[in-house]
Amino acid sequence: MLLLFLCFIVFSLPLAPVKEIKEDAQEKEVQVYIDRAYQSSYSDPVRAISFSNTAILKAELSGDRNLLCRALVALGRSYVNLGSFDMGFEAFYNALDKCPPENKQLQAQINVNIGHLYISVGDIKKAFQFIERATELFTALGDTAGIASCYNAEGLAYERIEEDEKAENSLKKALELNRQLNDRKNIAANLNNLGLLEGKPEERIKSLEEAIQLNKSLGANWSLAENYNNLGTQYFFKKEYKRALEELNSAFVLATNLSAKELLCDNYRYQTWVYRAMGNYKKAYESIERLYEMEKDLLSNKKIREMELNVADRRFKAQQQELNLKQKELKIKSLERDMLLVMAFSLALFFGLFLLIWRFRHRRKIQLALATQKIEAQHQEMMKLQLEKTEEERRNVEMELEYSKKELTNFACYMQSKNELIEKIKMMIRESYKEAKPEIKTQLKTINAFITQYQNKEENIGPLMEEIERVNAEFIVRLTTRHPDLSKNEKQLASFLRIDFSTKEIALLVGSTPKTVNMARYRLRKKLGLETDEGLSEYMKKM
């Protein structure tokens, strides 16, 4: 018997080290794919996505949540560099949900990444929330590199809201920390972001040229394309338009090879500025048309808000499932207590029947009261989650209104550029009347009439107006119920005011003059019976 026991101990001893060796090998294998994903995320985002997905599969098999979260962060970065913001949000929120509470370092990294992504889609308020959380965590950990990344994100957020002085201060703090750490990749990123700011063009160009040299040595083509984009804008600010186009063309080639939608959007936007400043309205129109089509796909706020709703819904269902499990557990425990009490009652029947019955009832009341309190607390938590979900849906409607406003504004700019070009052509034709022969003069008048007829067609605005009517459908019903005597044009004007369009923007969209729109506003105010100090737009928003 003793011999068998000793054999068991001898053969059992190697098992633990073998298991640890196997786990270490799995972790190293997953880390290799994560490293490959980061290395290729700025040069080949599609390949980086493939590496990240492989890392996620292997991490799930290993059961290591830390590895899984790191792989999800790599996937999120790859999707962002490709321009798929909704997929990037999905990956980062999954990482945040699965991140172990004790891993503060990883939580901070995920928060700063989500902050960056909200900056990209223009939701600066949410961006600051995540950046502040990341800063708290990195500061508590004493992580200098992490604090530098937060300063960098903070600078980008301030740049988006055009607070350039604050943006420059934050970016220079990040640059100082990264130079101390000799982190070449992040030094290049800080220098590039300083190149986004307007003013001091010579200083900005010098920063961008240093960033270009660093990114060339690192082989970071994505960052290099971003550098050339920003360099083009700085030469635009200097009014060196030919040089600006050269830099933007370099960025365009790199961004096209990478299929980087975000970079291409920036490139088309900057090209529009340059061509418009050069007076080449045809090229400016082509660039803004490409920007409009790509930005509509890239900044799909509806997709992002749907993703946020899915995340909130998933969390809500997880809480609901946890509540159901607790209720079942409570029932099982209650049944177990009942059985014990019955047995005790049977055994002590002759020793204190009335006393046991009283104690049993008293305990039951206490248990039910505690259980009721727990259920009520959990019910309140569920209601809170439901309210958050409802609030998110309300914000979605506001984002959809803002997106519709952006589409109409872009279209109005396009119409204005087109009409300016057509008016110039018509004027040139009219000037040709003086020197042309009678038969040619007749032909020129026919051409001019045809151009005028084409100019008067506004078929393109129809789908956009239909989209505005769809988004404002419920608002129009409420407005009509309260003010049934309003005309169709007055309801349309009310919709524009609800989206916060200015008089000039409304005039562009409906093909009128600001004076006519102001008169229409005056008549609408009179019909609504508003006081002189009460704003029309505020009244529409309250409704």
C-alpha positions as CSV (number, residue, x, y, z in Angstrom):
1,M,0.0,0.0,0.0
2,L,2.9,2.4,0.9
3,L,4.6,1.5,-2.4
4,L,1.5,2.4,-4.4
5,F,1.2,5.7,-2.6
6,L,4.8,6.6,-3.3
7,C,4.4,5.7,-7.0
8,F,1.4,8.0,-7.2
9,I,3.3,10.9,-5.8
10,V,6.3,10.3,-8.1
11,F,4.1,10.2,-11.3
12,S,2.0,13.2,-10.1
13,L,4.9,15.6,-9.6
14,P,5.7,16.4,-13.3
15,L,2.1,17.2,-14.2
16,A,2.0,20.8,-12.8
17,P,5.2,22.0,-14.6
18,V,4.1,20.4,-17.9
19,K,0.7,22.3,-17.6
20,E,2.6,25.6,-16.9
21,I,4.9,25.0,-19.9
22,K,1.9,24.4,-22.2
23,E,0.2,27.6,-21.0
24,D,3.4,29.6,-21.5
25,A,3.7,28.3,-25.1
26,Q,0.1,29.2,-25.9
27,E,0.6,32.7,-24.5
28,K,3.7,33.2,-26.6
29,E,1.9,32.0,-29.7
30,V,-1.0,34.4,-29.2
31,Q,1.4,37.3,-28.4
32,V,3.3,36.6,-31.7
33,Y,0.0,37.1,-33.7
34,I,-0.8,40.3,-31.7
35,D,2.6,41.7,-32.4
36,R,2.3,40.9,-36.1
37,A,-1.1,42.7,-36.1
38,Y,0.4,45.9,-34.5
39,Q,3.4,45.8,-36.9
40,S,1.2,45.6,-40.0
41,S,-1.7,47.8,-38.8
42,Y,-0.1,51.0,-40.2
43,S,1.1,49.4,-43.4
44,D,-1.4,46.7,-44.3
45,P,-4.6,47.0,-42.1
46,V,-6.4,44.1,-43.9
47,R,-3.5,41.7,-43.0
48,A,-3.5,43.1,-39.5
49,I,-7.2,42.2,-39.1
50,S,-6.4,38.6,-40.2
51,F,-3.6,38.3,-37.6
52,S,-5.9,39.8,-34.9
53,N,-8.7,37.3,-35.6
54,T,-6.2,34.4,-35.4
55,A,-5.0,35.7,-32.1
56,I,-8.6,36.0,-30.8
57,L,-9.4,32.4,-31.7
58,K,-6.2,31.1,-30.0
59,A,-6.8,33.3,-27.0
60,E,-10.4,31.9,-26.6
61,L,-9.1,28.4,-26.8
62,S,-6.5,29.1,-24.0
63,G,-9.2,30.7,-21.8
64,D,-6.9,33.6,-20.9
65,R,-9.1,36.8,-20.7
66,N,-6.1,39.1,-20.6
67,L,-4.8,37.6,-23.9
68,L,-8.3,37.8,-25.4
69,C,-8.6,41.5,-24.5
70,R,-5.2,42.3,-26.0
71,A,-6.1,40.6,-29.2
72,L,-9.5,42.5,-29.3
73,V,-7.6,45.8,-28.9
74,A,-5.3,44.9,-31.8
75,L,-8.4,44.1,-33.9
76,G,-9.9,47.4,-33.0
77,R,-6.8,49.4,-34.0
78,S,-6.6,47.5,-37.3
79,Y,-10.3,48.3,-38.2
80,V,-9.8,51.9,-37.3
81,N,-6.8,52.2,-39.6
82,L,-8.9,50.6,-42.3
83,G,-11.6,53.2,-41.7
84,S,-14.3,50.7,-40.4
85,F,-15.2,52.7,-37.2
86,D,-18.3,50.7,-36.3
87,M,-16.2,47.5,-36.3
88,G,-13.5,49.3,-34.3
89,F,-16.1,50.3,-31.7
90,E,-17.4,46.7,-31.5
91,A,-13.9,45.3,-30.9
92,F,-13.0,47.9,-28.2
93,Y,-16.3,47.6,-26.3
94,N,-16.0,43.8,-26.3
95,A,-12.5,44.2,-24.9
96,L,-13.7,46.5,-22.2
97,D,-16.5,44.1,-21.2
98,K,-14.2,41.1,-21.0
99,C,-11.2,42.9,-19.3
100,P,-10.5,41.5,-15.9
101,P,-11.1,44.1,-13.2
102,E,-7.7,43.7,-11.7
103,N,-5.8,44.5,-15.0
104,K,-5.9,48.3,-14.7
105,Q,-3.2,48.7,-17.3
106,L,-5.3,47.0,-20.0
107,Q,-8.4,48.9,-18.9
108,A,-6.6,52.2,-19.4
109,Q,-5.3,51.2,-22.9
110,I,-8.8,50.3,-24.0
111,N,-10.3,53.5,-22.6
112,V,-7.8,55.7,-24.5
113,N,-8.4,53.8,-27.7
114,I,-12.2,54.3,-27.4
115,G,-11.5,58.0,-26.7
116,H,-9.5,58.2,-29.9
117,L,-12.3,56.6,-31.9
118,Y,-14.9,59.0,-30.5
119,I,-12.7,61.9,-31.6
120,S,-12.7,60.5,-35.1
121,V,-16.5,60.4,-35.3
122,G,-16.8,63.9,-33.7
123,D,-18.3,63.0,-30.3
124,I,-15.9,65.0,-28.2
125,K,-17.9,64.9,-25.0
126,K,-17.7,61.1,-24.9
127,A,-14.1,61.2,-26.0
128,F,-13.1,63.2,-23.0
129,Q,-15.0,60.8,-20.6
130,F,-12.9,57.9,-21.8
131,I,-9.6,59.9,-21.9
132,E,-10.1,61.1,-18.3
133,R,-10.8,57.6,-17.1
134,A,-7.6,56.4,-18.9
135,T,-5.6,59.3,-17.4
136,E,-6.7,58.3,-13.8
137,L,-5.7,54.7,-14.3
138,F,-2.3,55.5,-15.9
139,T,-1.5,58.1,-13.2
140,A,-2.3,55.6,-10.5
141,L,0.0,53.1,-12.2
142,G,2.8,55.6,-12.7
143,D,2.8,54.7,-16.4
144,T,4.6,57.6,-18.2
145,A,4.0,56.2,-21.7
146,G,0.3,55.8,-21.0
147,I,0.1,59.4,-19.6
148,A,1.7,60.6,-22.8
149,S,-0.9,58.8,-24.9
150,C,-3.6,60.5,-22.9
151,Y,-2.1,63.9,-23.5
152,N,-1.9,63.1,-27.2
153,A,-5.6,62.1,-27.3
154,E,-6.5,65.2,-25.3
155,G,-4.7,67.4,-27.8
156,L,-6.6,65.8,-30.7
157,A,-9.9,66.4,-29.0
158,Y,-9.2,70.1,-28.4
159,E,-8.1,70.4,-32.1
160,R,-11.5,69.0,-33.2
161,I,-13.3,71.7,-31.2
162,E,-10.8,74.4,-32.6
163,E,-9.2,75.2,-29.2
164,D,-5.7,75.3,-30.8
165,E,-3.9,76.7,-27.8
166,K,-5.0,74.0,-25.5
167,A,-4.4,71.4,-28.2
168,E,-0.8,72.6,-28.7
169,N,-0.1,72.5,-24.9
170,S,-1.4,68.9,-24.5
171,L,0.5,67.7,-27.6
172,K,3.8,69.3,-26.5
173,K,3.4,67.6,-23.1
174,A,3.0,64.3,-24.9
175,L,6.0,65.0,-27.1
176,E,8.2,65.9,-24.1
177,L,7.4,62.6,-22.3
178,N,7.9,60.5,-25.5
179,R,11.2,62.2,-26.2
180,Q,12.3,61.3,-22.6
181,L,11.2,57.7,-23.3
182,N,12.9,57.7,-26.8
183,D,9.6,56.3,-28.2
184,R,10.2,57.0,-31.9
185,K,6.7,55.8,-33.1
186,N,4.8,58.1,-30.6
187,I,7.2,61.0,-31.2
188,A,6.3,60.8,-34.9
189,A,2.6,60.7,-33.9
190,N,2.9,63.8,-31.7
191,L,4.8,65.7,-34.3
192,N,2.2,64.8,-36.9
193,N,-0.7,65.9,-34.7
194,L,1.0,69.3,-34.1
195,G,1.0,69.6,-37.8
196,L,-2.8,69.6,-37.7
197,L,-2.9,73.0,-36.1
198,E,-3.3,76.3,-38.0
199,G,-0.8,79.1,-37.5
200,K,3.0,79.1,-37.3
201,P,3.3,77.2,-40.6
202,E,7.1,77.1,-40.7
203,E,7.2,75.5,-37.3
204,R,4.4,73.0,-38.3
205,I,6.2,72.1,-41.5
206,K,9.5,71.4,-39.6
207,S,7.6,69.1,-37.2
208,L,5.9,67.2,-40.1
209,E,9.2,66.8,-41.9
210,E,10.8,65.2,-38.8
211,A,7.7,62.9,-38.4
212,I,8.1,61.9,-42.1
213,Q,11.7,60.9,-41.5
214,L,10.8,58.8,-38.4
215,N,7.9,57.1,-40.2
216,K,10.0,56.3,-43.2
217,S,12.6,54.6,-41.0
218,L,9.8,52.7,-39.2
219,G,8.0,51.7,-42.4
220,A,4.7,53.1,-41.1
221,N,3.0,53.9,-44.4
222,W,-0.4,54.8,-42.8
223,S,1.3,57.4,-40.6
224,L,3.3,58.6,-43.5
225,A,0.2,59.2,-45.6
226,E,-1.3,61.2,-42.7
227,N,2.0,63.3,-42.5
228,Y,1.7,64.2,-46.2
229,N,-1.9,65.1,-45.8
230,N,-1.1,67.5,-43.0
231,L,2.0,68.9,-44.8
232,G,-0.3,69.7,-47.8
233,T,-2.6,71.7,-45.5
234,Q,0.3,73.7,-44.0
235,Y,1.4,74.6,-47.5
236,F,-2.2,75.6,-48.2
237,F,-2.1,77.9,-45.2
238,K,1.1,79.4,-46.7
239,K,-0.8,79.9,-50.0
240,E,1.8,77.7,-51.8
241,Y,-0.9,75.8,-53.6
242,K,1.3,73.9,-56.2
243,R,3.5,72.5,-53.4
244,A,0.3,71.7,-51.3
245,L,-1.1,69.6,-54.2
246,E,2.3,67.7,-54.6
247,E,2.2,66.7,-50.9
248,L,-1.5,65.8,-51.1
249,N,-0.9,63.6,-54.2
250,S,1.8,61.7,-52.2
251,A,-0.7,61.1,-49.4
252,F,-3.4,60.0,-51.9
253,V,-1.1,57.3,-53.4
254,L,-0.2,55.9,-50.0
255,A,-3.8,56.0,-48.7
256,T,-5.2,54.4,-51.8
257,N,-2.7,51.5,-51.5
258,L,-3.7,51.0,-47.9
259,S,-7.5,51.4,-48.6
260,A,-7.5,53.8,-45.7
261,K,-10.9,55.6,-46.0
262,E,-10.3,58.1,-43.2
263,L,-7.1,59.3,-44.8
264,L,-8.8,59.5,-48.2
265,C,-11.6,61.6,-46.7
266,D,-9.1,64.1,-45.3
267,N,-7.2,64.1,-48.6
268,Y,-10.4,65.0,-50.6
269,R,-11.3,67.7,-48.1
270,Y,-7.9,69.3,-48.3
271,Q,-7.9,69.1,-52.1
272,T,-11.2,70.9,-52.2
273,W,-9.7,73.8,-50.2
274,V,-6.7,74.1,-52.5
275,Y,-8.6,73.9,-55.8
276,R,-11.2,76.4,-54.5
277,A,-8.4,78.8,-53.5
278,M,-6.8,78.3,-57.0
279,G,-10.2,79.1,-58.7
280,N,-10.4,75.6,-60.2
281,Y,-14.0,75.0,-59.3
282,K,-14.4,72.0,-61.5
283,K,-11.6,70.1,-59.6
284,A,-13.0,71.4,-56.3
285,Y,-16.4,70.1,-57.2
286,E,-15.0,66.7,-58.1
287,S,-13.1,66.5,-54.8
288,I,-16.1,67.5,-52.7
289,E,-18.3,65.0,-54.5
290,R,-15.9,62.2,-53.7
291,L,-15.6,63.4,-50.1
292,Y,-19.4,63.4,-49.7
293,E,-19.7,59.8,-51.0
294,M,-16.9,58.4,-48.9
295,E,-17.7,60.4,-45.7
296,K,-21.3,59.2,-45.9
297,D,-20.1,55.6,-45.6
298,L,-17.2,56.3,-43.2
299,L,-19.1,58.5,-40.6
300,S,-22.2,56.4,-40.5
301,N,-23.4,57.6,-37.1
302,K,-26.4,55.4,-37.4
303,K,-24.2,52.3,-37.5
304,I,-22.2,53.4,-34.6
305,R,-25.2,54.2,-32.5
306,E,-26.7,50.8,-33.4
307,M,-23.5,49.2,-32.2
308,E,-23.7,51.2,-28.9
309,L,-27.3,50.1,-28.5
310,N,-26.2,46.5,-29.1
311,V,-23.5,46.8,-26.4
312,A,-26.0,48.4,-24.0
313,D,-28.6,45.7,-24.8
314,R,-25.9,42.9,-24.3
315,R,-25.1,44.4,-20.9
316,F,-28.8,44.7,-20.0
317,K,-29.4,41.0,-20.9
318,A,-26.3,39.9,-18.9
319,Q,-27.7,41.8,-15.9
320,Q,-31.2,40.2,-16.5
321,Q,-29.7,36.7,-16.7
322,E,-27.7,37.3,-13.5
323,L,-30.9,38.5,-11.8
324,N,-32.8,35.3,-13.0
325,L,-30.0,33.1,-11.7
326,K,-30.0,34.9,-8.3
327,Q,-33.8,34.5,-8.1
328,K,-33.5,30.7,-8.8
329,E,-30.7,30.4,-6.3
330,L,-32.8,32.2,-3.8
331,K,-35.7,29.8,-4.4
332,I,-33.4,26.7,-4.1
333,K,-32.0,28.1,-0.8
334,S,-35.5,28.8,0.4
335,L,-36.5,25.2,-0.4
336,E,-33.4,23.9,1.4
337,R,-34.2,25.9,4.5
338,D,-37.8,24.7,4.4
339,M,-36.7,21.1,4.3
340,L,-34.3,21.6,7.2
341,L,-37.0,23.3,9.2
342,V,-39.4,20.5,8.5
343,M,-36.9,17.9,9.7
344,A,-36.1,20.0,12.8
345,F,-39.8,20.4,13.4
346,S,-40.3,16.6,13.2
347,L,-37.4,15.8,15.5
348,A,-38.4,18.4,18.1
349,L,-42.2,17.9,17.8
350,F,-42.6,16.7,21.4
351,F,-40.0,19.2,22.9
352,G,-41.4,22.5,21.8
353,L,-44.0,22.4,19.0
354,F,-45.5,25.9,19.6
355,L,-42.0,27.5,20.0
356,L,-40.7,26.0,16.8
357,I,-43.7,27.1,14.8
358,W,-43.4,30.7,16.0
359,R,-39.6,30.8,15.2
360,F,-40.2,29.2,11.8
361,R,-42.8,31.9,10.9
362,H,-40.6,34.6,12.2
363,R,-37.6,33.4,10.1
364,R,-39.8,33.1,7.0
365,K,-40.8,36.7,7.3
366,I,-37.2,37.9,7.7
367,Q,-36.1,35.8,4.7
368,L,-39.0,37.1,2.5
369,A,-38.3,40.7,3.5
370,L,-34.6,40.3,2.6
371,A,-35.5,38.6,-0.6
372,T,-38.0,41.3,-1.5
373,Q,-35.4,43.9,-0.8
374,K,-32.8,42.2,-3.1
375,I,-35.4,41.8,-5.9
376,E,-36.5,45.4,-5.6
377,A,-32.8,46.6,-5.8
378,Q,-32.2,44.4,-8.8
379,H,-35.4,45.6,-10.4
380,Q,-34.3,49.2,-9.9
381,E,-31.0,48.4,-11.6
382,M,-32.9,46.9,-14.5
383,M,-35.0,50.1,-14.7
384,K,-31.9,52.2,-14.7
385,L,-30.4,50.2,-17.6
386,Q,-33.7,50.5,-19.5
387,L,-33.7,54.3,-18.9
388,E,-30.1,54.5,-20.2
389,K,-31.1,52.6,-23.3
390,T,-34.0,55.0,-23.8
391,E,-31.7,57.9,-23.4
392,E,-29.3,56.4,-25.9
393,E,-32.1,56.0,-28.4
394,R,-33.0,59.7,-27.9
395,R,-29.4,60.7,-28.6
396,N,-29.6,58.5,-31.8
397,V,-32.5,60.7,-33.1
398,E,-30.5,63.8,-32.3
399,M,-27.4,62.4,-34.2
400,E,-29.6,61.4,-37.1
401,L,-30.9,65.0,-37.3
402,E,-27.4,66.4,-37.2
403,Y,-26.3,63.9,-39.9
404,S,-29.3,65.0,-42.1
405,K,-28.3,68.7,-41.5
406,K,-24.7,67.9,-42.6
407,E,-25.9,66.2,-45.8
408,L,-28.1,69.2,-46.7
409,T,-25.3,71.6,-45.9
410,N,-22.9,69.7,-48.1
411,F,-25.5,69.6,-50.9
412,A,-26.2,73.3,-50.6
413,C,-22.4,74.0,-50.9
414,Y,-22.3,71.8,-54.0
415,M,-25.3,73.6,-55.5
416,Q,-23.8,77.0,-54.9
417,S,-20.4,75.9,-56.5
418,K,-22.3,74.4,-59.5
419,N,-24.5,77.6,-60.0
420,E,-21.4,79.9,-59.8
421,L,-19.7,77.8,-62.5
422,I,-22.9,77.8,-64.7
423,E,-23.4,81.5,-64.3
424,K,-19.8,82.1,-65.4
425,I,-20.4,80.0,-68.5
426,K,-23.6,81.8,-69.3
427,M,-21.9,85.2,-68.9
428,M,-19.1,84.1,-71.3
429,I,-21.8,83.0,-73.9
430,R,-23.6,86.3,-73.6
431,E,-20.3,88.2,-74.2
432,S,-19.9,86.2,-77.4
433,Y,-23.2,87.6,-78.8
434,K,-21.5,90.9,-79.8
435,E,-18.9,89.4,-82.2
436,A,-20.9,86.3,-83.4
437,K,-22.7,86.1,-86.7
438,P,-26.6,86.1,-86.7
439,E,-26.9,82.3,-87.2
440,I,-24.2,81.6,-84.5
441,K,-25.8,84.2,-82.2
442,T,-29.1,82.3,-82.5
443,Q,-27.3,79.0,-81.7
444,L,-25.6,80.6,-78.7
445,K,-28.9,81.8,-77.3
446,T,-30.4,78.3,-77.7
447,I,-27.4,76.9,-75.8
448,N,-27.8,79.6,-73.1
449,A,-31.5,78.8,-72.8
450,F,-30.7,75.1,-72.5
451,I,-28.2,75.8,-69.7
452,T,-30.8,78.0,-67.9
453,Q,-33.4,75.2,-68.2
454,Y,-30.9,72.7,-66.7
455,Q,-29.9,75.1,-64.0
456,N,-33.5,75.4,-62.8
457,K,-33.9,71.6,-62.3
458,E,-33.4,70.6,-58.7
459,E,-34.1,66.9,-58.9
460,N,-31.1,66.0,-56.7
461,I,-32.5,67.7,-53.6
462,G,-35.6,65.5,-53.6
463,P,-34.2,62.4,-51.8
464,L,-32.5,64.7,-49.2
465,M,-35.8,66.5,-48.5
466,E,-37.6,63.1,-48.2
467,E,-35.0,62.0,-45.6
468,I,-35.6,65.3,-43.6
469,E,-39.3,64.6,-43.8
470,R,-38.8,61.0,-42.6
471,V,-36.6,62.1,-39.6
472,N,-39.1,64.9,-38.7
473,A,-42.3,62.8,-39.2
474,E,-43.3,62.6,-35.6
475,F,-42.4,66.3,-35.0
476,I,-44.6,67.3,-38.0
477,V,-47.5,65.3,-36.5
478,R,-47.1,67.1,-33.1
479,L,-46.8,70.5,-34.8
480,T,-49.9,69.9,-37.0
481,T,-51.9,68.8,-33.9
482,R,-51.0,71.9,-32.1
483,H,-51.2,74.3,-35.1
484,P,-53.5,72.8,-37.7
485,D,-53.6,75.9,-39.9
486,L,-49.9,75.8,-41.0
487,S,-49.1,75.5,-44.7
488,K,-46.8,72.8,-46.2
489,N,-43.9,75.4,-46.7
490,E,-44.3,76.6,-43.1
491,K,-44.0,73.0,-41.9
492,Q,-40.9,72.6,-44.0
493,L,-39.4,75.8,-42.5
494,A,-40.2,74.5,-39.0
495,S,-38.3,71.3,-39.8
496,F,-35.3,73.2,-40.9
497,L,-35.4,75.4,-37.8
498,R,-35.6,72.3,-35.6
499,I,-32.3,71.0,-37.1
500,D,-30.8,74.4,-36.3
501,F,-30.3,75.7,-39.9
502,S,-29.4,79.4,-40.3
503,T,-31.4,81.7,-42.5
504,K,-28.6,81.7,-45.1
505,E,-28.5,77.8,-45.2
506,I,-32.3,77.6,-45.6
507,A,-32.2,80.1,-48.4
508,L,-29.6,78.0,-50.3
509,L,-31.6,74.8,-49.8
510,V,-35.0,76.2,-51.0
511,G,-33.5,78.3,-53.8
512,S,-34.6,81.7,-52.2
513,T,-33.0,84.7,-50.6
514,P,-32.3,85.4,-46.9
515,K,-34.7,88.3,-47.0
516,T,-37.5,86.0,-48.2
517,V,-36.7,83.4,-45.6
518,N,-36.7,86.1,-42.8
519,M,-40.2,87.2,-44.0
520,A,-41.3,83.5,-43.8
521,R,-39.9,83.2,-40.3
522,Y,-41.8,86.4,-39.3
523,R,-45.1,85.0,-40.6
524,L,-44.5,81.6,-39.0
525,R,-43.8,83.3,-35.6
526,K,-47.1,85.3,-36.0
527,K,-49.1,82.2,-36.7
528,L,-47.6,80.3,-33.8
529,G,-48.4,83.3,-31.5
530,L,-44.9,83.5,-30.1
531,E,-43.5,86.4,-28.0
532,T,-40.8,88.6,-29.5
533,D,-38.2,87.3,-27.1
534,E,-39.0,83.6,-27.6
535,G,-36.8,82.0,-30.3
536,L,-38.3,79.9,-33.1
537,S,-35.6,77.2,-33.1
538,E,-35.9,76.8,-29.3
539,Y,-39.7,76.5,-29.6
540,M,-39.3,73.7,-32.3
541,K,-36.8,71.8,-30.3
542,K,-39.0,71.9,-27.1
543,M,-41.9,70.4,-29.2
